[in-house]
Amino acid sequence: MKDRFRQLREQPDSITAVQSGGADNFKKISSWAAILFAPTLVGTIYGMNFETMPELKWAAGYPFAILLMAAVCVSLYFIFKRRDWL
């Protein structure tokens, strides 16, 4: 009887351990999805072939878009790394 009681007492701990491991994986996957979303968003906007976007006639428009994507990705990476999500 004591063994059964001990098993029932320890069971919630093992369930909690499994759930926290799943939450960590979910945080990592969500972090990488957010990091990859930023360049995807900027790239899709520039890929729409608008003629009235002021950046298209600007000589530094394309490098600015690349730097913007890189800056957002790097900043998100460090934010998630600092919060221990990656």
Disulfide bonds with the S-S distance in Angstrom:
none
